């Protein structure tokens, strides 16, 4: 089918083509939400603004990510693209060296200032959401290893995995997938180091937004029992953390009467909308049997609960325990049975045991967010030479993901097609960054400069364009 043999290339004289037609919408978003003036008024790193302001540097890094840049060096491609400059109404943009120097200007208070500026703008976007949005805020916390091959980066260290690098902490709002706080830390620190401080900041942020309830979630590294009483004293705050299967907890679980254990039913992952299909043969399972490898099979799951007061707490809390009955097999032979316990500590006394387990398991979705920030947005490349400057870069690069979330949140859902619009809004909110960039940013267009306007004349169509233009109308109510 690919029979083209008469291919020729030519350079247009007047037509000014641009591959990222959706970038103008992201810049409008930054303007209409007040992000640009908020950065310029709140962040003071430059003594003289000749020619750049702080917002120019911050957005320069975020827009580089949106335009398929992976690192600071990719800014060189954009600063030499006249059409890119015309699309943003700019005479020039910072080069990679200048952008790296801007990252090194940050101190720890400056990074905190930038995150709080972004969060203040975030509050304004949240306030435009329907009342149901504020029923409950779910705040997830987790750490990840950001490996680096550098040898002279201040703050790097060997992680528990034996990798050189940093150990960022990510606190996010699970409702929308927005990173609320990103914290860069030394590579050998624990996952929960300084997490309580940023949980408190996230609680204050969500209360200021008007959320009625706040749920804190984390894995076993985040149980932080010395802080549970303080959080429980706040009436709007609930918490649900994993807790290590310590010998005393296992003893308590084994001592529970068998009648207290209830079977755990897992809901189906999805609903079959057509005819059920026959499952394909499990190739991995067959190879494990043929080669006589050990295989652990789940036979059943039960849940129970008991009251428990951690050593560092003055209050007693609810512990839900999940018992997994496993069988260990080798080839076609069943070797022995094994029981494993998983514990969850919470101050939620109303949800059922099954709901507690399912809610705790949903925290795994934050792993997808961290994967997007690391390998989709490339926010954890750590391109500069010290811990704080790399922290600043991480915050500025993650703004590309935040703009994606804000664009989705501001999509209108009223009118005759409200249900359809709400479904599309949720779809955009959960798109992977690569898919969002393909659907909403990589829109071939012409850039036409008139006396008072910069016109993005789109040259292609995809199924997301109706959503794109509905978002534009929300940003510019007076437009057609």
N, C-alpha and C positions, 0 to 999 in steps of 0.2 A: 504493500500500500504506500510506502514512503518512496515515491518515484521522482522526487524533485531533483533535477540535474542542472537547471538553469538559474541557480541562486546567485544573486549579486547584492552587494552592500553599497549603500550610498548614505551621505550625511545630509539631513534636512537643513535648509538654510533658515527658515523662519519658524517651523514647528518646533516647539520646545517640549519634548516628552519627559515624563517623570514616572517612575515605577511605583511610587508610594503615595497614591492619591488619597489614602485615608489619613495621612499625617496631618493634613489641615484640620480635620475634625478633632484630633487629639489636641492640637494647639488651641482650637476654639474652646475645648473642654477646660484646658488649663486657664484660659482667660476668663471664661464665664463663671467658673467656680471660685475665682479670686485667688487661685494658687500663686500666680505670678506676682501680684503685688504683696501677697502675704510673705513670700520668700524674701523679696527685696526689703520689706519693712522690718522683718524679724531676724534675718540672718545677716551679720555684718562681718565679712571676712576681707573685703577689699577696701583699701584706703581711698582709692580713686576709681571711679567708674569710667575708665577710658580704655577701650570702648565698652567693656562688658559689665553687666550687673551680676549679682549672685544668681538670680533666676536664669540668666543665660547659660551659666555653667551647669546648673542642676538639670535644666531641660535638655541641654546639649548631650549629656550622657544618657538621659532617658530616651530621647529621640534617636540616638545612635542605635540603641537596642531595638526600638520599633522598626528601624530601617535595616534590619538584618546585620547589625554590627555585633561582634562577639567580644571585642576588646577595645581599649583606648586607641590602638593603632588604626582601627577602622574609621576613626574620625577624619583621617587624612583623605579618605575617599569622598566623604561628604563635603568637606570644606573646599574641595576643588571642583565640585559639581555646581555650576552656576544656576541650573534649574532648581536644585535643592535650596539654594540661597534665596532665589526669587520666590519659591513657594512659601517661605517663612518671612519674606520681606526683610531679609538680612543682607548686610554688605559683606560680613565675614562671620565665621564662628571660631571658637577656640580650637587650636590644633592639639594633637595628643599630648605634647609636652606641657602646654599650658593647662590642659585638663588635669594632668597628673599633679602639677604644682598646686592647682586649686584643691585637690583632695588632701594634699599635705598641709594646707593651711588650717584644717579642722583640728580643734581640740575636742576633748570629751564633752564639755558643755555645748560646743557648737553642734556636734552630732545630735545630742539630745534636743537642742533647739530646733533643728531641721525636722526631726521626727514629730515633735509636738506641733510644728507649723502644719505639716501634712495632716496630722490628726485633727487639728482645728478645722481645716477645710473639709475633712471627712465628716465631721459632725454636721456641717451644712447639707451635705449630700444625704446623710442618713435621715435628717429631719424631713426630707421630701418623700420618704417611704410611707406606705400605708400603715395604719395602726397595728395590724397583725405582725408587722416586722419587729415591733418592740416588745413582743410577748416574752422572749427569752434571748439573751446573748450567750453563746457558747464560745468560751475562750480556750483554745488549745495551746499547749506549750510543748516544744520538743527541741532537741539539739541535733546537730548534724556535723559531720567532719568535712571541712573544705580543704582538700589536699592542695599543696603547692610544691613545685619543684625548685623554688628559690632557696638560696642558702644564706641570704643576708637580710631576710625580712624580720624586723623586730616583732616580738610577740609570738612567733611561731614556735611549735614544740611538737613532741612525739605524742600522738594520741594513743588511746588504749588499743587501737587496731594496729599500732606500729607504723602509722602514717605521719609524715611531717605536714604540718599545716595549722589551721585554726579550727575552733569549735564554736560556730555561731549558734545562738539561741534564737528561735523563731516563735513569737507569740502571735496568733492569728485569730480572727473572728471566723468560726466555722460556718456561720450562716452565709457569708458572702465569699469566703476564701481570701480576705484581705489581710496582709501582714500588718499588724498594728505596731509591733516593736521588733526590730532586728538588732541583735547584740553580738558584736564580735568579741571572742574570748580566746585565750591561749589554747593551743591544741591539746594540752594535757589536763584541762579542767574537767570537772564532772558535768553531766548534762544539766543538773539542777542549779549550778552555781549562779547566783544573783537572780534566779528565776522569780523568787517571791516578790522582789522589788518591782519587777515589771508586770507581774500579775496584779499588784496593787495599782499600778498606773493604768492598766487596762480596765480594771474595775471602775476606777474613777472616770475614765473616758466613757464607758458604756452607761454609767449612771447619769453623766452629764447629757448624754444623748437621749435619755428617757426610757431606757430598757427597764421593764418591770422586774425581771429576774436575771441573774447572771450565774452561769454554770462554769466552773473551772475544771478543766480536764488535763490529765497527763498520765504518763506510764509510771512504772514502779520507781523510776529515778526521781519523780516529782512529788512523791507523797509528802515530803517535808513536814513531818508531824509537828514540828515546833511552831508552825504557822496556822494549823488547823483551827485552834480555838479562836484566834483573832478573826479569821474569815467567818467562822460560824457565828460570831457576835454581830456580824452585819446581816440584817434580816433579809436583804435581797440576794445574798450570795449563797450558792450551793457549790459543793465540790464533789468530784468523783475521780479518785486517783487509784491507780494500781498500787499494790503494796506487795513487797517481796514475800515469798512463801517461806517465812522464817519457821524454825522448828516449833515454836510455841503456837503459831497459828495452825500449822499442820496438825499438831496434837489436838487443838480445839476442834478442827474440822473432823478428824477421825473419831472424836468422842461424841459427835452429834448422833442422836437416834436416827435410824434408817428412815423412820416415818417422816422426818423433817425434810428429806431430800425430794425435790420435785423435778420431773424431767424437763429439759430445756428444748423447746421447739424453735428451730431457726426458720425465720420467714424466707420465702423464695426470693432469690435475687431479682427476678423479673417475672412478669406475667406473659405467657405465650399468647400472642394475638392471633396466630393462625393455627394450623394443625401441628401437633407435637411431632418432632422429628426424632428418628432413631439416633442415639448417641454413638459417635464413632468409637472405635476400639481404642483403648488406652495403651498407647505405645510404650510409655514409660513404665507402666505397671507390668507389661509383658516382659520387658527387658530385665526388670528387677527380679521377676520370678525365674526367668531362664538362667540368669547368672548367679542366683543364690544370694543376692544381697539382702541385708536386713531391711525390713519394711515395717513401719509403725502405722497401724490402722486405728482410726477412731471408731469405737463401737457404740458409745452412748455418752450423753452429757446430762448431769444433774446439777441443780443449784440449791443452796441452803443459805442461811444467814445466822449471825450471832452478834452480840454486842461486844465491843472491844475498846479498851482505853489504852492508846499508845503511851509509852513511858514519858514522852515530853508533853503530854496533854493532861489537862485537868478534867476534861469531859469525856464521856463515853460516846462512841460513834457506831454506826451500823457497818458491818462487814458482810458483804455478799461473797460467797465462795462458789466457784465453778469447779465441779469435779469431772474430769475427763477420764473415761474408761478406755484404755488403749490395749491393743494386742500387738505384740512384737512377733513378726513372722520372718522366716528365712526360706526363700523358695516357696514350696507348697506346704511347709511345716509351720505350725504355730508353736513358738518357743515358750512364751509366758505372757501373762497379763500384767499391765502396769496402770497405776492410778496417779494422775498429776492434778495438783490443785492450783487454782489461780484466784487471787484475792483482790477485792475492790473495796476501798474504804470511802464512805460518803456520809453526809449529813442529811441526805434525802430519805425521809421516812415514809413517803407516800407512794412512790413508784414501786411496781412489783419487782421481784428479783430478776425476772427475765428482762424487764425493761432496763434495769440497771446494767446488766451484762451487754445488751444490745447497744445501749448508749455509750458504754465504754469502748466497745469494739468499733463504733463509728469514728472514733478518734483517729483511726488508721488513715482516714482520708487526708489528714494533714501531711502524711508522707507524700501524697501526690502533689500538694502545694510546695513542699520543700524540693521535690524533684523538678517542678516547673521553675522555681527560683534558681536552682543550681544549673540545670541543663537546658531549660527553655529560655529564660531571661538572661542566663549567664551572670547573675548578680554576685556569685561567690567565686569569681575568678581571682580575686585578691591581687590586682595588678600593680599595686604601689608597694612602698618599702617598709611600712610599719603598720601596727595593729589598728590605730585610730584612723589613719587615712584609708585603709582598706575597709574599715567599718563605714566611713563616709561614702565610699564608692558603692558599697553594698546597698545602702539606703537610697542613693540616687538612682542606681540601676533598677532597683525593685519598684521605683516609681512607674516604670513602663507597665508592670503588672497591675499596679494600683489604678492607672488611667484606664486600663481595660475594664477593671471592676466598676469604676465610676461610670464609664460609658454605659455599661449594662444596667446599673442601678437607676440611671436617669432616663432610661427608655420608658415612654408613657405606656400605661396599660388600661387606659379608660376607653370608653366608647363601645360601639356595637361588637367589636371583635376583642373584647377584653380578655377572654380566656385564651385566645390564640396569642395575643400580645404578651400575656403573662408567661406563657410557655416559652415564647421566643426570648423573653428577658432572662428566664432561668437558663436557657440553653447558652446564651451569650456569656452569662456569668460563669458557667462551668466549662466553657471551651478551654482546651489547652492553648498555651500561648502561641505555638506554631500555627494552629488552626485559626486562631483569632487574627494573627498577622496575615495569613493568606486570605481570609474572608473580608477583613475590614481595613487593612493597611496597604497590602500589595494590590492596588487598583491602578492600572495604567491610565494615565491622563495627560492632557496638555495643560501647561501653565500659561494663562493669558493675563498679562498685566495691563489694566486700563488705568484711567486717571485716578480712580479712587478705590478700585477693587483688585483683588487677586482671584482669578477664576480658575478653579480646578475643573477642567472639562473631561469627564470620565470617558474612556474609550473601550470599556469592556463591561460585561454583565456577569453577575453571579447571583445565586438565590438569596444571598444575605443583603443585597442592595436595598430592598424595601425597608429592612430593619435599620440599615445605615442611614437612610434618608429620614426615617422617623426619629432617629436619634438627633440628626442635625436640626430638625424642626423643633425639638425640645430645647436644644442649645440656643437656637435663634428663632424665637417665637414669631417674629415678624416676617420670616422668610417663607417662600412658597413651598 
